[in-house]
Amino acid sequence: MKRYYTLIIVFLMLLPGYVTAQQNHAGLIKTMFGEVNVRRGQALIPAMPEMPVIDKDVVITSNNAFAGIMFTDDTVITIGPGTEFKIDTYIFAPSDEAYYFSFYLKKGSAIYNSGKIGKLSPQSVKLATPKATIGIRGTRFIIDVN
């Protein structure tokens, strides 16, 4: 019986960390082909389908790869071969009416299909590249950074 209570206490102690990790969850890598990695802090992690992505993650595709990322607001971004795509800030909190999505495309190409943030708060979506920052007001576009 003591073991049972110990397990419950350990579970309850770990629960706040689990909830915090879930709150940082921006989306999932839904599809991928070829070598795709995620740089999270100093670590380079091989990507896998259904892998969560969070703020500050950089998704990197090799020269013959692509990845499709679905965010929690239903935004879909497909990144092409030889791309570095960073999620700068992602906030989707409809209960607080808080929306913000900024991302950085260092190189490569991406196709953006707007989700709920782009429809509810289009001024809250921003794309930066090495030479420009763009405020997005449309629902779909393709960008190529050489």
Secondary structure, DSSP 8 states (H G I E B T S, - for coil): -HHHHHHHHHHHHHHHHHHHHHHTEEEEEEEEES-EEEEETTEEEE--TTEEEETT-EEEE-TT-EEEEEETTS-EEEE-TT-EEEEEEEEEEGGGTEEEEEEEEEEEEEEEE--HHHHH-GGGEEEE-SS-EEE--SSEEEEEE-
